[in-house]
Amino acid sequence: MPLHLIHGPPNSGRAGLVRQRVSASLRVEPALVVPTADDVYSFERELCEERAVLGASVMSFGGLFATVAAAGGSPLEAELLTPAQRLGAVVAAIGGARESLGPLRRSARRPGFAVALERLLDELQGAGLRPDDVEAAAATLESSAYLADVAALFAAYASVRDGLGRVDSHGVAFEAIRLLREAGAFWRERPVFLYGFDDLTRNQLSMIGALSAVTEVTVALSYERGNAALAARTALLESLRELGVASETETEPNPENTHSDLLFHLERSFGAAAPAGRPADGDLAILRSAGQRGEAEAIGAEVAKLIAAGTEPGEIAVVLRDPSRRGPLLASVLEAYGVPAALEARLPAARTAVGGGLVALLEALFGSRRAADLLRYLRGASGLSAGRLDGFERSLRRRRIEGAEAALGLWEETYDEPPPDLARIRAAAARPARLAGELAEVASALAGRETGLEQRAAAAIANALGERAELEGLAPAPEALAASLAEVEVWAWSGPAGDRVRIADPYRLRAARFDCVFLASLQEGEFPRRDGGGDPFLSEPQREWLGLPPRRETEAEERYLFHACLALPRRRLFLAYRDSDEDGAAEARSPLLGEVRRLLDPPPPGGGEPDPVEAGLIRGRDLAGVVHRVAEAPSETELARAVAARGGGVDEAPLLELAGAGAKAAARIDARLGAARRAEAASRAPGPLSNPAVLEALGAVPAYGGTTLEGFDLCSYRWFVSHELDPQPLDPAPDPLVQGGIMHAVLERLYAERPGGEVAPRPGSLGAWLTRGYELVAEAAAELGAHPAERAIVRRVEGLLGRFLADEARREGSGFEPWLLEAAFGEGEGADRPVLEIDGWGLHGAIDRVDRAADGRALVHDYKLSSRVTAGEKLEEEAKLQLQLYMIAVAKHWEAKAVGGLYHPLRASSVRRPRGAVSAEAADELAAYGLSRTDLIEPGELEGLLADARRRAGEIVARMRRGDIRRDPGPRPGLRNHGVCPPFCEFAPICRRDRAPVEPVEEEGEER
Ligand code: SF4
């Protein structure tokens, strides 16, 4: 039996030996079989270099099955289901069998079930099993109901496939093996070589057995007697030996294949029982970073340095245990540094702009039918202007529109035409082939002039939809289309990586070699993985009964992979890990790093002592290092950032040259820095405003409101943005504002109408006040919509009103009775009095309520829709002026001396007494209010309080008029809140003032 085995450790020359034997047999058209398409490219390239490609074929195992079947005269290749069609057949099978399933019925409805089942079927078929075999196992094993479901799904899939008159790749494999076994002469004794496989399915082993009956077959694998790191491959070697082996060649490790003695030592010693140590040198480095971006940037910087020093990008690889998860960030960092990279990972198409846009469109039309999905699609790449879409989003939010139909109605009402593409997609919904075509066109349009990933995503989506629509019954129903697209995957990079830095997992890279290799994300639980994955359907006993290999033993497999990674580099090895995440939370590094360290001399010290060897290998960057060191910046942009961060400026040219930027680049960066600094300085200095027209406009303001003055005192920049720039919120008015509006309106009308005939609610009339109050709330609510949020507002206002009126009823006998309601003064139409002139500036306002005693003294009330209001002693500290200014206005305009003013906290729950400043002379009369002693002040002090407010207001007006705008949160220096931004200020991203953590202070919900 001419089956030959070549085995040995990595870098022992197995690949060279295989190439040699392939070259030596060109005359008889040898076939070289390798695991992946990249291996195909790479071996073809190497054979080309040896001028040996003519006559030889390099292919994957799937290609070998197809080649043998075609050589044997099988027509099956033409009937082969594409991967998308096979998944469609699995989906159709699940749909047909679901209702008859037992334990798996609920799972079968979940997203991802079809993909997982397809993988299981692949394994079952690869092991040569048929539905009957699984059914037979279900009849004999525990958990048989579960296995019976698997058998039913398997049978349903086979039925759908056969009903379509198609075969899958396993059908082709069976056919190829059958043809070889029955009459293998058609293969004409072409020798077959297999290189780089970690595992072989039963079908693949059967193929090797059938081929070795008719020709020479040579299998080269990683295995070394006694090498614990390669123990995971023992089972494969034994399986091959069971086929009957003619010869075995053991290859020896060859130090000449590795240019670094240290790296050769690491590969040879890893996993050895008692490895000898060796001093570290510059061929090994450890990159310690904080956060994923930090790690990506640290790797990017080292890669850029290697390339700058002459290493070809194609001679660099970054190994990630999970490149789909960690690779996109790394690839984007390398791209930003100008490094060509190939991320060899499958990404969900829905994560691309094209896929995401299409999924959103399908969800809006046929799936969730949410307005948010329609908006997501329109924002994606529809070509509509951002301004138009912002306006549309604002209308949606303000009208609280959540359904896609209502959103479409609003769009058409606004723009007189439907958004692009929607009409034709809808029109095609009933015809799968046409719908697939329309969606392919939309995908292509969304990809536009983008290259690379977006174009590949558009093509993958178009192919998947088109191929499924080709076969009767496989096209997804419109409502399932979004979920189907979510299952489409796309290679982030396809084709030969050529002269690019490869980013891939260990399985894809293990058959290759590079000058420099980065093993990244060496974190506990990530590499080595905690669990090795594998199928989620079958238990170990079930697998054993079915003849499937046991799940890979995770620890042995991970050690095998790490060992394979150690064998990849010829010259330099970088081990990268993160010691914290972006927020500074500690992350544990991989124990494999410790194992590498133990291979170095001198051994690591015990007892937590600092390790000088490791310290010498580590290049660290902690969370505070947001930019690279100047001398290590990997690109002009990064260099400019690094110089800017250290406070450098326009005179940095010598420094930049020192950093290796070159004189011309240094000049460019210098100019960029200067412009950036000027722009930043301008953006950080909002005032003083100097535009004469602006100053003239500010100076011409006829009157100011109390809350406006308070807003300026709280922070002049905040006032400038909110009051003068007046940004419009996207969302409906905040609930507290709406509640406040209703409460004020209802209280004004109630006190004006006086239900039950009393001037204020009293115990006897409280019922009448409440009844009328709820009617007024209902009237106000009629102007709101019927959205649940608005209904909730109404319920809340009813509760607050009932509580306030009950409190008022208990205040009977104060001697003060409601007198003025919404007493307005200023220029407005409904104003009772004109603008109040104070020290050369004007005040306007509307006082919620003024009560009056029989002797003419007044008490000012201000309703606040908040749970906490300002005490008298904190009026200045909290920048409060309104109450004092209203007391002045009552005296001047209504000629009533105010004894004080009170804020009423309408949202307070347990302690609801009003706060403010009241003359102690009125303390007895107002006892029913339960005023705080600190809010009662001597008459002289009240006068002083008003005079002080008047002075402060005058100073604020003067600053406003001269445009003195600064980032100056909190009132004057010396007061507790000076320099502290209120936590509710939402303008921090605009003003860019760093905000230190502050004690939480509850936001006041209402400003009037
Ligand atoms: S974040 Fe602070 S400085 Fe900036 S606008 Fe708000 S209060 Fe003013």
Residues whose N, C-alpha, C, O or C-beta is under 5 A from the ligand:
A	BS01	SF4	C715 Y717 R718 R967 D968 P969 C981 P982 C985 F987 A988 C991 R993
